[in-house]
Amino acid sequence: MDCAASFASSSSSAAGAFGVIPFSATGAHRWGSGNHLFPSNRPLQAPTASFSTKGLAFKATLKDRSVSVDKVREMPRDNSGVFELSSLTALSPLDGRYWGKVKDLAPFMSEYGLIYFRVLVEIKWLLKLSEIPEVTEVPSFSEEAKSFLQGLIDGFSLDDAVEVKKIEKVTNHDVKAVEYFLKQKCQSHPEIALVLEFFHFACTSEDINNLAHGLMLKQSMNKVMFPVMDNLIRAICTMAKDNAHIPMLSRTHGQPASPTTLGKEMAVFAVRLNREAQEISHVKIMGKFAGAVGNYNAHLSAYPEINWTCLAEEFVQSLGLSFNPYVTQIETHDYMAKLFHSLVQFNNILIDFDRDIWGYISLGYFKQITKAGEIGSSTMPHKVNPIDFENSEGNLGKANGGLSHLSNKLPISRWQRDLTDSTVLRNMGEGLGHSLLAYKSALQGIGKLQVNEARLLEDLNTSWEVLAEPIQTVMRRYGVPNPYEKLKELTRGRTVSQESIRKFIEGLEIPASAKGNLLRLTPHSYIGAAADLARNVDKAVNLLDGFEEPDK
């Protein structure tokens, strides 16, 4: 048998052994009930890939075996024959495996959350219209009517959201479906029924959507993301203070460098993360309410005597958002770009932390608390892997991919608006979800860490060469010629011991007090101000209270 034939034969055997399911070359594969992924009247060509090296040809073919996917593995379906969505069948692990850790975002970042905030904005706008004296067609509502409308917001349920989606199947327009839903809800109320056509008055869909998206982001950050970010920063601050005094060998370029303390290195991360979190909290969540192209065209055609710009500003700010007066059909999304870029930077700092902790665990500086029943490796029983920090790092990368796309894409929209932002904005929850998962994984990992002081001291005991820096610095002070060069000759590429360092110091022509100080110096004590920096970390950290409220 030649090489090509042998390769094809082994590939075929492997496919059978590992259960590879080929496409049928003629049959249509179904997903759900009656939905064709491939048309049944179009034969599929078996895809091939081939390459050769020095006369040896290899060819792999996904061959037709005329086996229907449904016959091989019938997927779970409900009574109507539709494929069921569950934590086991969800396409995104956020909605499956990791749901328990990210579900707090669902009330805000889900389709339900988007519909809820659309309902809120539509109702609040009707209430605002009733307060404008010039809009005589919408008289001031009674307290009972106001209470009824507020009840639609406070009592908005999943069943209500399902009803909106049913209407959307007919309208094929998600915002119009909300308007129709509210008209249906209010048509039985004698007072509100008289002004039903003032739902969505003078609005374009993006007047409603941009405010809904702003509220989704504000609530998600204030109620879910910021608290977990605070907990993470607080936990790292605690690591800094608890380990402020524990000396540790630094490594620059992976090589031994001037000692620090474990606590000070943790303080660096706490301050960096806090600084970026503060930047995020200072982002102004913007909103517009200026009609189809940002000029109040429809508003002024109906009520030319009203200062709609001032009124829109009042309305947007009443929702807790900052007003953007210069817009097209959409709010320009520049604040979103800034927010998501800042989240990416926060996440990058945490990746740096995750990798450093991973490295310290690898060096033996940290031990990890084990949990009964847990398994680190399917074949190596001794393994205790740093999986929490690895999980955090991986999810931060996934989050940054999505957030970077959001921040790069959203500020760009053709002319007065194209629809590319709409589908992208539906993925805000993905970026926040993977970030939230990463923060919680890092917190879980921190909770398992135990400092291994013996291992830290071991590295310091074998690194006396790091004292070359203070010795040559003191020599400079007292005018000893060529101090750097002399220490380089003593230490660079050589094994340096306590004895060789002491011998060198004793031979220096410097004041006795300075010589005594150098002789008392060890790699463990040569930590500069590191301990104080770690102990005072709280002074450099200001935890978050949420987004700043807009100026009014």
Secondary structure, 3 states (H helix, E strand, C coil): CCHHHHHHHHHHHHHHHCCCCCCCCCCCCECCCCCECCCCCCCCCCCEEEEEECCEEEEEECCCCCCCHHHHCCCCECCCCCECCCCCCCCCHHHCCCHHHHHHHHHHHCHHHHHHHHHHHHHHHHHHHCCCCCCCCCCCCCHHHHHHHHHHHHCCCHHHHHHHHHHHHHHCCHHHHHHHHHHHHHCCCCCHHHHHHHCCCCCCHHHHHHHHHHHHHHHHHHHHHHHHHHHHHHHHHHHHHHCCCCEEEEEECCEEEEEEEHHHHHHHHHHHHHHHHHHHHCCCCEECCCCCCCCCHHHHHHCCCCCHHHHHHHHHHHCCCEECCCCCCCCCCHHHHHHHHHHHHHHHHHHHHHHHHHHHHHHCCEEECCCCCCCCCCCCCCCCCCHHHHHHHHHHHHHHHHHHHHHHHCCCCCCCCCCHHHHHHCCHHHHHHHHHHHHHHHHHHHCCEEECHHHHHHHHHCCHHHHHHHHHHHHHHCCCCCHHHHHHHHHCCCCCCHHHHHHHHHCCCCCHHHHHHHHHCCCCCCCCCHHHHHHCHHHHCCCCCCCCCCCC
